[in-house]
Amino acid sequence: MSFNPAGPVVRAVVARDIGAVEIPGHSFRIVADGRSTGGAFSLTEAISPPGATVGRHVHDSAVECFYVIQGTYRITVSGVDHDVMPGGFALVRRGAPHQFEVIGTQAGRAVVMFAPAGFEAVFRRMPEIFSTPGEPGPLWQHLNEEFSTRLLPGQQPLSGPGALVSTGRGPAPADNATVLADANATRTGLTIGLRSDQHPGSAWILPTRVSAVWVASGAYRFEASSGSTDVSEGEYIWLQAASPRRAISLRHGSQALYLIAQGVPCAPTDPRGEP
């Protein structure tokens, strides 16, 4: 990440600089939490080894979204298996029983988003809970219930809402932008999209409604009359009203998730608590 000293006020949050929340089989870096997004969403980078699993559960008050960067995730939603590979996206609706497993020989790495925010607090408490004798057990169940999540025992198929899944393949649209989930899909006012640029120098004019950007691969230079900011893979920025609205792809195959959080004020803090 590089900054022009006279550049715009855009601060990047770098996932690798955030302390990871570690439990056996999973590592979470909370890049954006509810405090930094006005409660609209959270964004977490999750890494899990081959064979890692998360048992079946239901979120009653939030949608959970996965954008896969590496590996293959078998996400089972309401009894239906979806194998989601790099570039793929899955949205799990409220009330849908779901679980996942990292299949194949490669570790899984994904951006996990909740809308509205809140469940990131469960990630933060995991090391404490999982290091307690007898857990995961009653404390783990109570923590999930506190955030409107039900843990479901057994393996019998359960019905519920289906998933919204995108493979990430197919011809690119003319403007290189694909809406992965609109506000109707998330039911929270949040829209999630993907920008893809195959060649360096491609210009991206960001709509003024874009609230935040996560660079999934490559790098972009965000430009304004006062200067520029380079944002690379694994980095996230929140765009305030005065932020640059033009970005230039710096590398082949640059891609970025963009998020539109309707009615959310400018974020006062980032996940590390810095003003």
C-alpha positions in Angstrom: 0.0 0.0 0.0 1.4 3.4 -0.9 0.2 6.9 -0.2 0.8 10.2 -1.9 1.4 12.7 0.9 -1.0 15.2 -0.7 -3.4 12.4 -1.5 -7.1 12.0 -0.6 -8.2 10.9 2.9 -8.5 7.2 2.2 -7.2 4.7 4.7 -6.7 1.1 3.7 -7.1 -1.7 6.2 -4.7 -4.5 5.4 -5.9 -8.0 6.3 -2.4 -9.4 7.0 -1.8 -6.6 9.5 -4.8 -7.6 11.6 -4.3 -10.1 14.4 -6.0 -13.4 13.5 -8.6 -15.0 15.6 -7.4 -18.7 15.8 -9.2 -21.8 16.7 -8.4 -25.4 15.6 -9.1 -25.6 11.8 -9.9 -21.9 11.2 -8.3 -18.5 11.2 -10.4 -15.3 11.0 -9.2 -11.7 10.4 -12.0 -9.2 11.0 -11.4 -6.5 8.4 -14.6 -4.5 8.9 -17.0 -4.7 11.8 -20.3 -3.2 12.7 -18.7 -0.2 14.4 -16.8 0.7 11.3 -19.8 0.2 8.9 -22.6 1.7 10.9 -23.9 -1.8 11.6 -24.6 -2.5 7.9 -22.2 -5.4 7.4 -19.0 -7.1 8.6 -16.3 -8.4 6.4 -13.9 -11.1 7.6 -11.1 -13.0 5.8 -11.3 -16.6 6.7 -8.7 -19.3 6.1 -9.2 -23.0 6.7 -7.1 -26.1 5.9 -8.4 -28.9 3.6 -11.1 -31.0 5.4 -12.1 -28.2 7.8 -15.8 -28.0 8.6 -18.4 -25.9 10.2 -21.4 -27.7 11.6 -25.0 -27.0 10.6 -26.5 -23.9 12.0 -29.1 -21.1 11.2 -28.7 -17.4 11.3 -32.2 -15.9 12.1 -31.3 -12.2 11.8 -28.6 -11.9 9.2 -27.6 -13.1 5.8 -24.1 -14.7 5.4 -22.2 -14.3 2.1 -19.0 -16.1 0.9 -16.7 -14.9 -1.8 -14.1 -17.7 -2.4 -10.6 -16.6 -3.2 -8.7 -20.0 -2.9 -9.7 -23.6 -2.5 -13.2 -25.2 -2.9 -16.0 -24.8 -0.3 -18.8 -27.3 -0.2 -21.6 -25.2 1.2 -24.7 -27.1 2.0 -27.8 -24.9 2.3 -31.2 -26.3 3.2 -30.0 -29.8 2.2 -28.5 -28.8 -1.2 -24.8 -29.0 -1.8 -23.0 -26.2 -3.7 -19.3 -26.5 -4.5 -18.0 -22.9 -4.6 -14.6 -22.4 -6.2 -12.3 -19.4 -6.6 -14.3 -16.5 -8.0 -17.6 -18.0 -6.8 -20.1 -16.4 -4.5 -22.8 -17.8 -2.2 -25.4 -16.0 -0.2 -27.2 -17.9 2.6 -30.5 -16.3 3.5 -31.9 -15.8 6.9 -33.4 -18.9 8.4 -31.6 -21.3 6.0 -29.9 -24.3 7.7 -26.3 -24.4 6.3 -22.8 -25.9 6.9 -19.6 -26.1 5.0 -16.5 -28.1 4.3 -13.2 -27.3 2.6 -12.9 -30.1 0.0 -9.9 -31.0 -2.1 -6.2 -30.7 -1.3 -5.9 -26.9 -1.1 -6.6 -24.7 1.9 -9.7 -22.5 1.7 -9.6 -18.8 1.8 -12.7 -16.7 1.6 -14.2 -13.3 2.3 -17.2 -13.8 4.7 -19.7 -11.0 5.0 -22.7 -10.7 7.3 -25.5 -8.2 6.8 -26.3 -6.7 9.2 -23.2 -6.9 11.2 -22.9 -8.5 14.6 -21.7 -12.1 14.2 -18.1 -10.9 14.1 -18.4 -10.7 17.9 -18.8 -14.5 17.9 -15.5 -14.9 15.9 -13.8 -12.7 18.5 -15.0 -14.9 21.4 -14.1 -18.2 19.8 -10.6 -18.6 21.3 -11.9 -18.0 24.8 -14.8 -20.4 24.4 -12.9 -23.2 22.6 -10.1 -23.2 25.2 -12.6 -23.7 28.0 -12.9 -27.4 29.2 -16.1 -29.0 28.0 -16.5 -26.6 25.1 -17.7 -26.3 22.4 -20.8 -26.9 24.6 -23.2 -24.9 26.6 -21.1 -21.6 26.5 -20.8 -22.0 22.7 -24.5 -22.6 22.3 -25.4 -19.6 24.5 -23.0 -17.3 22.6 -24.6 -18.2 19.3 -28.1 -17.7 20.7 -27.0 -14.3 21.9 -26.5 -13.4 18.2 -29.7 -15.1 16.9 -27.9 -18.2 15.7 -29.1 -21.8 16.3 -26.8 -24.8 16.3 -28.5 -27.8 14.7 -27.5 -31.3 15.7 -27.9 -34.3 13.5 -27.4 -34.9 9.7 -30.9 -35.3 8.4 -31.9 -32.9 5.6 -33.7 -29.8 6.7 -35.8 -27.6 4.5 -35.4 -23.9 4.3 -34.6 -21.0 2.0 -32.3 -21.8 -0.9 -28.9 -20.2 -1.5 -28.1 -17.5 -4.1 -24.9 -18.9 -5.9 -22.7 -17.4 -8.6 -19.9 -19.5 -10.2 -17.9 -16.5 -11.2 -17.6 -17.8 -14.7 -19.0 -16.7 -18.0 -18.5 -13.6 -20.2 -17.8 -10.4 -18.4 -20.4 -7.6 -18.8 -19.6 -4.6 -20.9 -18.8 -2.4 -17.9 -16.8 -5.2 -16.1 -19.1 -5.1 -13.1 -21.3 -7.9 -11.9 -23.9 -7.5 -9.1 -23.6 -10.6 -6.9 -26.4 -9.7 -4.5 -28.6 -6.7 -4.6 -30.5 -5.1 -1.7 -33.5 -7.4 -2.5 -31.4 -10.5 -2.0 -29.7 -9.3 1.2 -32.9 -7.8 2.5 -30.7 -5.3 4.4 -30.1 -2.5 1.9 -26.6 -3.9 1.2 -25.5 -4.6 -2.4 -22.4 -6.6 -3.2 -20.8 -6.5 -6.6 -17.6 -7.6 -8.3 -15.4 -5.5 -10.6 -13.0 -7.4 -12.9 -10.3 -5.8 -15.0 -8.1 -8.0 -17.2 -5.6 -5.4 -18.3 -3.6 -2.7 -16.5 -4.8 0.8 -17.2 -8.5 -0.1 -17.2 -10.4 2.8 -15.7 -13.1 2.2 -13.2 -15.5 5.1 -12.4 -17.1 4.2 -9.1 -20.7 5.1 -8.5 -21.1 7.6 -5.7 -23.2 5.1 -3.8 -20.2 2.7 -3.3 -19.3 2.6 0.4 -16.4 0.2 0.5 -14.0 -1.8 -1.7 -12.1 -5.0 -1.0 -9.4 -5.9 -3.5 -9.5 -9.6 -4.2 -6.6 -9.8 -6.6 -4.2 -7.4 -8.3 -4.2 -3.8 -7.4 -6.0 -0.5 -8.1 -4.9 3.1 -7.9 -7.7 5.3 -6.6 -7.3 8.8 -8.0 -8.5 12.3 -7.1 -7.4 15.8 -8.0 -5.4 15.9 -4.8 -3.4 12.7 -5.2 -3.7 8.9 -5.4 -3.8 5.8 -3.2 -2.7 2.3 -4.3 -4.8 -0.5 -2.8 -3.6 -4.1 -3.3 -4.9 -7.7 -2.8 -6.2 -8.3 0.7 -6.8 -4.6 1.4 -10.0 -2.8 2.2 -11.1 0.8 2.0 -14.1 2.7 3.1 -15.1 5.5 0.7 -16.3 8.7 2.4 -18.1 11.4 0.5 -14.8 13.2 -0.4 -13.1 10.0 -1.4 -11.8 9.4 -5.0 -14.4 8.0 -7.5 -12.0 6.9 -10.2 -9.7 3.8 -10.0 -7.2 2.5 -12.4 -6.3 -1.2 -12.6 -2.5 -1.7 -12.0 -2.1 -5.4 -12.9 -3.5 -8.1 -15.1 -6.6 -9.8 -13.6 -7.4 -7.2 -11.0 -10.7 -7.8 -9.2 -12.4 -6.0 -6.4 -15.6 -6.6 -4.3 -17.6 -3.4 -3.9 -20.3 -2.8 -1.3 -23.1 -0.3 -1.4 -24.6 0.2 2.1 -27.7 2.4 1.7 -28.3 5.0 4.3 -25.1 4.3 6.3 -23.1 7.3 7.5 -19.4 7.7 7.1 -17.5 5.2 9.3 -15.9 6.9 12.3 -13.5 4.1 13.1 -11.8 1.0 11.7 -11.7 -2.5 13.2 -8.5 -1.8 15.2 -10.3 1.1 17.0 -8.3 3.9 15.4 -10.1 7.2 15.0 
